[in-house]
């Protein structure tokens, strides 16, 4: 990029950081927050405090002072991570083109010790197994042109939440009690709506979609959803007309229940095998144009129908049956309108991939999983600052797209989960005032990787 382009981006980064930190405390605190975000954007294998400090200063004798400022900013300062997320959420919702969905997911952070807040042997979808780790639920805004994280909350197991000694050591606030992940997700959505974020369709995997309470919570808030579910739940087909069957006096062995002798309820996976599938094509980011076979039908849930629970409200069941599979493999429930096309349902279902890309960029490029502190405050401050850094890059990429997005290679091959995205172009130096002239600070390749 030429000098003019470098100066333009330098100015945009400065303006972005000012909008995120304005009136967030004393000038020293705001400067430390801006330096921390800049350190996250700089090239380097580790984005923990000490390596970032070394990249942000000119003189090696200044490293310790910068380290103390960054450490104080993330682990000790009392600024509100919720306020930073609020500003970021409103900016992304307003400026990121084509935002149309909330995406809920959770991600794991492997840990070797037992002292970091929330660490436990627990299942992590990121790791694909039960292991010693932290798990955080996150909320994202997403559209075809880009996405960004607007909420990150650490999950505390019941054991952790009830252990006052461990809570005190890492500074878990008294107000924080045990919540299931879907409860955390609903609270994040409530917070975003209270900030003024527009209402969007909610997307999530089966870890959330299988929860009837989560689905009902979204519907009670007037939010439409497209949620993955397992194939086990039972549903009423569109042609079913369930009626209540009441046990007569003296009759034994039969409960009060809903029934339909001609069209009894059946599991989602059994119903899916009876549907007619057709090919649908969609744009799936790093893999280029993709296609698979899908079917959709109107159903009503039949949870506890044998215990007199009434049928659920009518909604869509969407099923995917790849040509290479012996049976349908993926299932979704959706409250999109009855007039929604199959292509629209599939497009929303596949938009959920954006959250995986966000995690990839935030961890590989920004350093979300590089935090080495143990405290509740430090974890959430680091997460909020990482989200801000990633949000800046998401806006840059969406508003000023490169001719060829290097994270979406032309040959359709998926990006590696372990290797960084390829470098495509050079980005500017640090904003003046926190620019280092040491060689380690001259390279901004991780920023260009994330943008490109």
PEURBEL-V341104 format. One record per residue. N is the residue number from 1. RES is the residue in one small letter. PSI is psi as a letter, one per 30 degrees, with the letter a starting at -180 (none if undefined). OMEGA is omega as a letter, one per 40 degrees, with the letter a starting at -180 (* if undefined). D_FIRST is the distance of its C-alpha to the first C-alpha in Angstrom with 1 decimal. Layout:
n=N res=RES psi=PSI omega=OMEGA d_first=D_FIRST
n=N res=RES psi=PSI omega=OMEGA d_first=D_FIRST
This chain:
n=1 res=x psi=k omega=a d_first=0.0
n=2 res=x psi=l omega=a d_first=3.8
n=3 res=x psi=e omega=a d_first=6.8
n=4 res=x psi=e omega=i d_first=8.1
n=5 res=x psi=e omega=i d_first=5.9
n=6 res=x psi=e omega=i d_first=6.4
n=7 res=x psi=e omega=i d_first=9.9
n=8 res=x psi=e omega=a d_first=10.5
n=9 res=x psi=e omega=i d_first=10.2
n=10 res=x psi=e omega=a d_first=12.1
n=11 res=x psi=e omega=a d_first=14.6
n=12 res=x psi=e omega=i d_first=15.0
n=13 res=x psi=e omega=i d_first=15.7
n=14 res=x psi=e omega=a d_first=18.1
n=15 res=x psi=e omega=i d_first=19.8
n=16 res=x psi=e omega=a d_first=20.2
n=17 res=x psi=e omega=i d_first=21.8
n=18 res=x psi=e omega=a d_first=24.0
n=19 res=x psi=f omega=i d_first=25.2
n=20 res=x psi=f omega=a d_first=26.1
n=21 res=x psi=f omega=a d_first=27.9
n=22 res=x psi=k omega=i d_first=29.4
n=23 res=x psi=g omega=i d_first=33.1
n=24 res=x psi=h omega=i d_first=33.1
n=25 res=x psi=a omega=a d_first=35.2
n=26 res=x psi=l omega=a d_first=35.0
n=27 res=x psi=e omega=a d_first=31.8
n=28 res=x psi=e omega=i d_first=32.0
n=29 res=x psi=e omega=a d_first=32.0
n=30 res=x psi=e omega=i d_first=29.1
n=31 res=x psi=e omega=i d_first=27.1
n=32 res=x psi=e omega=i d_first=28.1
n=33 res=x psi=e omega=i d_first=27.1
n=34 res=x psi=e omega=i d_first=23.6
n=35 res=x psi=e omega=a d_first=23.3
n=36 res=x psi=e omega=i d_first=24.7
n=37 res=x psi=e omega=i d_first=22.2
n=38 res=x psi=e omega=i d_first=19.3
n=39 res=x psi=e omega=i d_first=21.1
n=40 res=x psi=e omega=a d_first=21.3
n=41 res=x psi=f omega=a d_first=17.5
n=42 res=x psi=l omega=i d_first=17.1
n=43 res=x psi=k omega=i d_first=17.3
n=44 res=x psi=k omega=a d_first=21.0
n=45 res=x psi=e omega=a d_first=24.0
n=46 res=x psi=k omega=i d_first=26.0
n=47 res=x psi=h omega=i d_first=25.4
n=48 res=x psi=l omega=a d_first=28.8
n=49 res=x psi=e omega=a d_first=29.4
n=50 res=x psi=e omega=i d_first=29.9
n=51 res=x psi=e omega=i d_first=26.8
n=52 res=x psi=e omega=i d_first=24.6
n=53 res=x psi=e omega=a d_first=26.4
n=54 res=x psi=f omega=a d_first=25.7
n=55 res=x psi=f omega=a d_first=21.9
n=56 res=x psi=f omega=a d_first=22.0
n=57 res=x psi=l omega=i d_first=23.9
n=58 res=x psi=e omega=a d_first=23.8
n=59 res=x psi=k omega=i d_first=27.5
n=60 res=x psi=f omega=i d_first=29.3
n=61 res=x psi=f omega=i d_first=32.2
n=62 res=x psi=f omega=a d_first=30.3
n=63 res=x psi=e omega=a d_first=29.7
n=64 res=x psi=e omega=i d_first=33.1
n=65 res=x psi=e omega=i d_first=32.8
n=66 res=x psi=e omega=i d_first=29.5
n=67 res=x psi=e omega=i d_first=31.1
n=68 res=x psi=e omega=i d_first=34.0
n=69 res=x psi=e omega=i d_first=31.9
n=70 res=x psi=e omega=i d_first=30.0
n=71 res=x psi=e omega=i d_first=33.3
n=72 res=x psi=e omega=a d_first=35.1
n=73 res=x psi=e omega=a d_first=32.5
n=74 res=x psi=e omega=a d_first=32.7
n=75 res=x psi=f omega=a d_first=36.3
n=76 res=x psi=e omega=a d_first=38.4
n=77 res=x psi=k omega=a d_first=37.0
n=78 res=x psi=g omega=i d_first=38.7
n=79 res=x psi=l omega=a d_first=35.8
n=80 res=x psi=j omega=i d_first=36.1
n=81 res=x psi=f omega=i d_first=33.9
n=82 res=x psi=e omega=i d_first=35.5
n=83 res=x psi=e omega=i d_first=34.2
n=84 res=x psi=e omega=i d_first=30.6
n=85 res=x psi=e omega=i d_first=31.0
n=86 res=x psi=e omega=a d_first=32.5
n=87 res=x psi=e omega=a d_first=29.6
n=88 res=x psi=e omega=a d_first=27.1
n=89 res=x psi=e omega=a d_first=29.5
n=90 res=x psi=e omega=i d_first=29.9
n=91 res=x psi=e omega=a d_first=26.2
n=92 res=x psi=e omega=a d_first=25.5
n=93 res=x psi=e omega=a d_first=28.6
n=94 res=x psi=e omega=a d_first=27.7
n=95 res=x psi=f omega=a d_first=24.0
n=96 res=x psi=k omega=a d_first=23.3
n=97 res=x psi=k omega=i d_first=24.2
n=98 res=x psi=g omega=i d_first=27.4
n=99 res=x psi=k omega=a d_first=28.9
n=100 res=x psi=g omega=a d_first=32.4
n=101 res=x psi=k omega=i d_first=33.6
n=102 res=x psi=k omega=i d_first=34.4
n=103 res=x psi=k omega=i d_first=34.1
n=104 res=x psi=k omega=i d_first=36.4
n=105 res=x psi=l omega=i d_first=36.2
n=106 res=x psi=l omega=a d_first=36.8
n=107 res=x psi=l omega=a d_first=35.2
n=108 res=x psi=l omega=i d_first=36.7
n=109 res=x psi=j omega=a d_first=35.9
n=110 res=x psi=k omega=i d_first=37.9
n=111 res=x psi=k omega=i d_first=39.9
n=112 res=x psi=e omega=a d_first=42.3
n=113 res=x psi=a omega=a d_first=44.3
n=114 res=x psi=g omega=a d_first=46.4
n=115 res=x psi=f omega=i d_first=45.6
n=116 res=x psi=k omega=a d_first=42.3
n=117 res=x psi=k omega=i d_first=42.8
n=118 res=x psi=f omega=a d_first=43.7
n=119 res=x psi=k omega=a d_first=43.6
n=120 res=x psi=l omega=i d_first=46.3
n=121 res=x psi=j omega=a d_first=47.2
n=122 res=x psi=l omega=a d_first=46.1
n=123 res=x psi=k omega=i d_first=44.6
n=124 res=x psi=k omega=i d_first=40.8
n=125 res=x psi=f omega=i d_first=39.3
n=126 res=x psi=e omega=a d_first=36.2
n=127 res=x psi=f omega=a d_first=38.3
n=128 res=x psi=g omega=a d_first=40.7
n=129 res=x psi=l omega=i d_first=43.7
n=130 res=x psi=k omega=a d_first=45.6
n=131 res=x psi=l omega=i d_first=44.4
n=132 res=x psi=j omega=a d_first=44.0
n=133 res=x psi=l omega=i d_first=41.1
n=134 res=x psi=l omega=i d_first=40.0
n=135 res=x psi=k omega=i d_first=39.3
n=136 res=x psi=k omega=i d_first=37.5
n=137 res=x psi=k omega=a d_first=37.6
n=138 res=x psi=l omega=i d_first=34.5
n=139 res=x psi=k omega=a d_first=33.9
n=140 res=x psi=k omega=i d_first=30.8
n=141 res=x psi=k omega=a d_first=29.7
n=142 res=x psi=k omega=i d_first=28.6
n=143 res=x psi=l omega=a d_first=27.8
n=144 res=x psi=f omega=a d_first=26.5
n=145 res=x psi=f omega=a d_first=23.0
n=146 res=x psi=l omega=a d_first=22.8
n=147 res=x psi=l omega=i d_first=25.0
n=148 res=x psi=l omega=a d_first=25.4
n=149 res=x psi=k omega=i d_first=28.2
n=150 res=x psi=g omega=i d_first=30.3
n=151 res=x psi=k omega=i d_first=33.3
n=152 res=x psi=j omega=a d_first=34.2
n=153 res=x psi=k omega=a d_first=37.8
n=154 res=x psi=k omega=i d_first=39.4
n=155 res=x psi=k omega=i d_first=42.5
n=156 res=x psi=k omega=i d_first=45.6
n=157 res=x psi=l omega=i d_first=48.4
n=158 res=x psi=e omega=i d_first=52.0
n=159 res=x psi=e omega=i d_first=52.8
n=160 res=x psi=e omega=a d_first=49.9
n=161 res=x psi=f omega=a d_first=50.5
n=162 res=x psi=f omega=a d_first=54.2
n=163 res=x psi=j omega=a d_first=53.9
n=164 res=x psi=e omega=a d_first=54.1
n=165 res=x psi=e omega=i d_first=53.8
n=166 res=x psi=e omega=i d_first=50.5
n=167 res=x psi=e omega=a d_first=49.1
n=168 res=x psi=e omega=a d_first=50.1
n=169 res=x psi=e omega=a d_first=48.4
n=170 res=x psi=g omega=i d_first=45.0
n=171 res=x psi=h omega=i d_first=45.4
n=172 res=x psi=k omega=a d_first=45.7
n=173 res=x psi=k omega=a d_first=46.6
n=174 res=x psi=e omega=a d_first=50.2
n=175 res=x psi=f omega=a d_first=49.1
n=176 res=x psi=j omega=i d_first=47.3
n=177 res=x psi=l omega=a d_first=49.8
n=178 res=x psi=k omega=i d_first=49.8
n=179 res=x psi=k omega=i d_first=48.1
n=180 res=x psi=l omega=a d_first=47.5
n=181 res=x psi=e omega=i d_first=44.0
n=182 res=x psi=f omega=i d_first=44.7
n=183 res=x psi=e omega=i d_first=46.1
n=184 res=x psi=e omega=a d_first=42.9
n=185 res=x psi=e omega=i d_first=40.9
n=186 res=x psi=e omega=i d_first=43.2
n=187 res=x psi=e omega=i d_first=42.9
n=188 res=x psi=e omega=i d_first=39.1
n=189 res=x psi=e omega=i d_first=39.3
n=190 res=x psi=e omega=a d_first=41.9
n=191 res=x psi=e omega=a d_first=39.7
n=192 res=x psi=e omega=i d_first=36.7
n=193 res=x psi=e omega=i d_first=39.1
n=194 res=x psi=f omega=i d_first=40.6
n=195 res=x psi=f omega=a d_first=37.2
n=196 res=x psi=g omega=i d_first=36.9
n=197 res=x psi=k omega=a d_first=34.7
n=198 res=x psi=l omega=i d_first=35.8
n=199 res=x psi=k omega=a d_first=38.2
n=200 res=x psi=l omega=i d_first=36.8
n=201 res=x psi=k omega=a d_first=38.2
n=202 res=x psi=k omega=i d_first=38.6
n=203 res=x psi=k omega=i d_first=37.6
n=204 res=x psi=l omega=i d_first=38.8
n=205 res=x psi=a omega=a d_first=40.2
n=206 res=x psi=f omega=i d_first=43.9
n=207 res=x psi=f omega=i d_first=44.0
n=208 res=x psi=e omega=a d_first=43.9
n=209 res=x psi=f omega=i d_first=45.2
n=210 res=x psi=f omega=i d_first=48.4
n=211 res=x psi=j omega=i d_first=49.4
n=212 res=x psi=e omega=i d_first=51.6
n=213 res=x psi=e omega=i d_first=51.2
n=214 res=x psi=e omega=i d_first=47.5
n=215 res=x psi=e omega=i d_first=47.8
n=216 res=x psi=e omega=i d_first=50.6
n=217 res=x psi=e omega=i d_first=48.6
n=218 res=x psi=e omega=a d_first=45.8
n=219 res=x psi=e omega=i d_first=48.3
n=220 res=x psi=f omega=i d_first=50.1
n=221 res=x psi=g omega=i d_first=46.9
n=222 res=x psi=g omega=a d_first=46.6
n=223 res=x psi=k omega=i d_first=43.5
n=224 res=x psi=l omega=a d_first=43.2
n=225 res=x psi=l omega=i d_first=42.1
n=226 res=x psi=j omega=a d_first=41.3
n=227 res=x psi=k omega=i d_first=42.4
n=228 res=x psi=k omega=i d_first=43.0
n=229 res=x psi=l omega=i d_first=46.5
n=230 res=x psi=l omega=a d_first=48.7
n=231 res=x psi=g omega=a d_first=51.3
n=232 res=x psi=e omega=a d_first=54.2
n=233 res=x psi=k omega=i d_first=54.8
n=234 res=x psi=k omega=a d_first=57.5
n=235 res=x psi=l omega=i d_first=57.2
n=236 res=x psi=k omega=i d_first=59.4
n=237 res=x psi=l omega=a d_first=58.7
n=238 res=x psi=e omega=a d_first=58.3
n=239 res=x psi=f omega=a d_first=61.9
n=240 res=x psi=k omega=i d_first=63.3
n=241 res=x psi=i omega=a d_first=65.6
n=242 res=x psi=k omega=i d_first=66.3
n=243 res=x psi=l omega=a d_first=69.3
n=244 res=x psi=k omega=i d_first=70.8
n=245 res=x psi=j omega=a d_first=73.6
n=246 res=x psi=k omega=i d_first=75.9
n=247 res=x psi=k omega=a d_first=78.4
n=248 res=x psi=l omega=i d_first=81.9
n=249 res=x psi=k omega=i d_first=84.6
n=250 res=x psi=f omega=i d_first=86.0
n=251 res=x psi=k omega=a d_first=83.2
n=252 res=x psi=l omega=i d_first=81.6
n=253 res=x psi=g omega=a d_first=78.6
n=254 res=x psi=k omega=i d_first=76.3
n=255 res=x psi=l omega=i d_first=73.9
n=256 res=x psi=k omega=a d_first=72.8
n=257 res=x psi=l omega=i d_first=69.8
n=258 res=x psi=k omega=a d_first=67.8
n=259 res=x psi=l omega=i d_first=68.6
n=260 res=x psi=j omega=a d_first=68.5
n=261 res=x psi=e omega=a d_first=70.7
n=262 res=x psi=e omega=a d_first=69.2
n=263 res=x psi=i omega=a d_first=65.5
n=264 res=x psi=l omega=i d_first=65.4
n=265 res=x psi=l omega=i d_first=62.1
n=266 res=x psi=l omega=a d_first=60.2
n=267 res=x psi=l omega=i d_first=57.1
n=268 res=x psi=e omega=a d_first=53.7
n=269 res=x psi=e omega=i d_first=53.4
n=270 res=x psi=e omega=i d_first=56.8
n=271 res=x psi=e omega=a d_first=56.0
n=272 res=x psi=e omega=a d_first=52.7
n=273 res=x psi=f omega=a d_first=54.6
n=274 res=x psi=f omega=a d_first=56.7
n=275 res=x psi=l omega=i d_first=53.8
n=276 res=x psi=k omega=a d_first=52.5
n=277 res=x psi=k omega=i d_first=48.9
n=278 res=x psi=l omega=a d_first=46.5
n=279 res=x psi=k omega=i d_first=43.0
n=280 res=x psi=k omega=i d_first=40.1
n=281 res=x psi=k omega=i d_first=36.4
n=282 res=x psi=l omega=i d_first=33.5
n=283 res=x psi=j omega=a d_first=29.7
n=284 res=x psi=h omega=i d_first=29.3
n=285 res=x psi=c omega=a d_first=25.6
n=286 res=x psi=f omega=a d_first=24.9
n=287 res=x psi=g omega=i d_first=28.0
n=288 res=x psi=a omega=i d_first=27.3
n=289 res=x psi=k omega=a d_first=30.4
n=290 res=x psi=l omega=i d_first=33.5
n=291 res=x psi=l omega=i d_first=37.1
n=292 res=x psi=l omega=a d_first=40.4
n=293 res=x psi=k omega=a d_first=43.8
n=294 res=x psi=l omega=i d_first=44.6
n=295 res=x psi=k omega=i d_first=47.7
n=296 res=x psi=k omega=i d_first=48.3
n=297 res=x psi=l omega=i d_first=51.6
n=298 res=x psi=k omega=a d_first=52.9
n=299 res=x psi=l omega=i d_first=54.7
n=300 res=x psi=k omega=a d_first=56.1
n=301 res=x psi=l omega=a d_first=56.0
n=302 res=x psi=h omega=a d_first=59.3
n=303 res=x psi=k omega=i d_first=58.8
n=304 res=x psi=h omega=i d_first=62.3
n=305 res=x psi=f omega=i d_first=64.1
n=306 res=x psi=f omega=i d_first=67.1
n=307 res=x psi=g omega=i d_first=67.3
n=308 res=x psi=g omega=i d_first=67.4
n=309 res=x psi=k omega=a d_first=63.7
n=310 res=x psi=l omega=i d_first=63.0
n=311 res=x psi=k omega=i d_first=60.4
n=312 res=x psi=l omega=i d_first=56.9
n=313 res=x psi=k omega=a d_first=55.3
n=314 res=x psi=k omega=i d_first=54.3
n=315 res=x psi=l omega=a d_first=50.7
n=316 res=x psi=k omega=i d_first=48.7
n=317 res=x psi=k omega=i d_first=48.9
n=318 res=x psi=k omega=a d_first=46.1
n=319 res=x psi=k omega=i d_first=46.5
n=320 res=x psi=k omega=i d_first=44.3
n=321 res=x psi=i omega=i d_first=46.1
n=322 res=x psi=k omega=a d_first=43.8
n=323 res=x psi=f omega=a d_first=45.5
n=324 res=x psi=f omega=a d_first=45.4
n=325 res=x psi=l omega=a d_first=47.3
n=326 res=x psi=f omega=a d_first=51.1
n=327 res=x psi=l omega=i d_first=51.0
n=328 res=x psi=k omega=a d_first=48.8
n=329 res=x psi=f omega=a d_first=46.4
n=330 res=x psi=k omega=a d_first=44.5
n=331 res=x psi=k omega=i d_first=46.0
n=332 res=x psi=k omega=i d_first=44.8
n=333 res=x psi=k omega=a d_first=46.6
n=334 res=x psi=k omega=i d_first=45.2
n=335 res=x psi=g omega=i d_first=46.5
n=336 res=x psi=l omega=a d_first=44.4
n=337 res=x psi=l omega=i d_first=46.8
n=338 res=x psi=f omega=a d_first=49.3
n=339 res=x psi=f omega=a d_first=47.6
n=340 res=x psi=k omega=i d_first=44.4
n=341 res=x psi=l omega=i d_first=43.6
n=342 res=x psi=e omega=i d_first=43.3
n=343 res=x psi=e omega=i d_first=39.7
n=344 res=x psi=e omega=i d_first=38.9
n=345 res=x psi=e omega=a d_first=40.6
n=346 res=x psi=e omega=a d_first=38.7
n=347 res=x psi=e omega=i d_first=35.3
n=348 res=x psi=e omega=i d_first=36.0
n=349 res=x psi=e omega=a d_first=37.4
n=350 res=x psi=f omega=i d_first=34.3
n=351 res=x psi=f omega=a d_first=31.9
n=352 res=x psi=f omega=i d_first=33.1
n=353 res=x psi=f omega=a d_first=30.8
n=354 res=x psi=e omega=a d_first=28.0
n=355 res=x psi=e omega=i d_first=29.7
n=356 res=x psi=e omega=i d_first=29.4
n=357 res=x psi=e omega=i d_first=25.7
n=358 res=x psi=e omega=i d_first=25.5
n=359 res=x psi=e omega=i d_first=27.7
n=360 res=x psi=e omega=a d_first=25.6
n=361 res=x psi=e omega=a d_first=22.4
n=362 res=x psi=e omega=a d_first=24.2
n=363 res=x psi=e omega=a d_first=26.1
n=364 res=x psi=e omega=a d_first=23.8
n=365 res=x psi=e omega=a d_first=20.5
n=366 res=x psi=e omega=i d_first=21.9
n=367 res=x psi=h omega=a d_first=25.2
n=368 res=x psi=e omega=a d_first=27.8
n=369 res=x psi=g omega=a d_first=30.4
n=370 res=x psi=f omega=a d_first=29.8
n=371 res=x psi=k omega=a d_first=31.9
n=372 res=x psi=g omega=i d_first=34.8
n=373 res=x psi=l omega=a d_first=37.0
n=374 res=x psi=f omega=a d_first=40.2
n=375 res=x psi=l omega=i d_first=40.6
n=376 res=x psi=e omega=a d_first=40.5
n=377 res=x psi=e omega=a d_first=38.5
n=378 res=x psi=e omega=a d_first=36.0
n=379 res=x psi=e omega=a d_first=35.4
n=380 res=x psi=e omega=i d_first=34.8
n=381 res=x psi=e omega=i d_first=32.7
n=382 res=x psi=e omega=a d_first=30.4
n=383 res=x psi=e omega=a d_first=30.3
n=384 res=x psi=e omega=i d_first=29.5
n=385 res=x psi=e omega=i d_first=26.6
n=386 res=x psi=e omega=i d_first=25.2
n=387 res=x psi=e omega=i d_first=25.7
n=388 res=x psi=e omega=i d_first=23.8
n=389 res=x psi=e omega=i d_first=20.8
n=390 res=x psi=e omega=i d_first=20.9
n=391 res=x psi=e omega=i d_first=21.5
n=392 res=x psi=e omega=a d_first=18.3
n=393 res=x psi=e omega=i d_first=16.4
n=394 res=x psi=e omega=i d_first=18.8
n=395 res=x psi=e omega=i d_first=18.2
n=396 res=x psi=e omega=a d_first=14.4
n=397 res=x psi=e omega=a d_first=15.0
n=398 res=x psi=e omega=a d_first=17.9
n=399 res=x psi=f omega=a d_first=16.7
n=400 res=x psi=i omega=a d_first=13.2
n=401 res=x psi=k omega=i d_first=14.1
n=402 res=x psi=l omega=a d_first=12.0
n=403 res=x psi=e omega=i d_first=13.8
n=404 res=x psi=j omega=i d_first=15.5
n=405 res=x psi=j omega=a d_first=16.3
n=406 res=x psi=f omega=i d_first=16.7
n=407 res=x psi=f omega=i d_first=19.5
n=408 res=x psi=i omega=a d_first=21.3
n=409 res=x psi=k omega=a d_first=21.7
n=410 res=x psi=f omega=a d_first=23.1
n=411 res=x psi=f omega=i d_first=26.2
n=412 res=x psi=g omega=a d_first=27.3
n=413 res=x psi=k omega=a d_first=27.7
n=414 res=x psi=l omega=i d_first=27.6
n=415 res=x psi=k omega=i d_first=25.3
n=416 res=x psi=k omega=i d_first=27.0
n=417 res=x psi=f omega=a d_first=28.5
n=418 res=x psi=f omega=a d_first=28.1
n=419 res=x psi=k omega=a d_first=24.9
n=420 res=x psi=l omega=i d_first=21.4
n=421 res=x psi=k omega=a d_first=19.1
n=422 res=x psi=k omega=i d_first=16.9
n=423 res=x psi=k omega=i d_first=13.4
n=424 res=x psi=e omega=i d_first=11.0
n=425 res=x psi=l omega=a d_first=7.4
n=426 res=x psi=k omega=i d_first=6.5
n=427 res=x psi=l omega=a d_first=7.0
n=428 res=x psi=l omega=i d_first=8.1
n=429 res=x psi=l omega=i d_first=11.4
n=430 res=x psi=l omega=i d_first=14.7
n=431 res=x psi=k omega=a d_first=16.0
n=432 res=x psi=k omega=a d_first=18.0
n=433 res=x psi=f omega=i d_first=21.5
n=434 res=x psi=g omega=a d_first=21.0
n=435 res=x psi=k omega=i d_first=18.3
n=436 res=x psi=k omega=i d_first=19.6
n=437 res=x psi=g omega=i d_first=19.0
n=438 res=x psi=l omega=a d_first=20.8
n=439 res=x psi=e omega=a d_first=19.1
n=440 res=x psi=f omega=a d_first=19.6
n=441 res=x psi=f omega=a d_first=17.6
n=442 res=x psi=f omega=a d_first=14.4
n=443 res=x psi=k omega=i d_first=13.6
n=444 res=x psi=h omega=a d_first=12.4
n=445 res=x psi=e omega=i d_first=12.8
n=446 res=x psi=e omega=i d_first=15.5
n=447 res=x psi=e omega=a d_first=13.6
n=448 res=x psi=e omega=i d_first=11.1
n=449 res=x psi=e omega=a d_first=14.4
n=450 res=x psi=e omega=i d_first=16.1
n=451 res=x psi=e omega=a d_first=13.6
n=452 res=x psi=none omega=* d_first=13.3
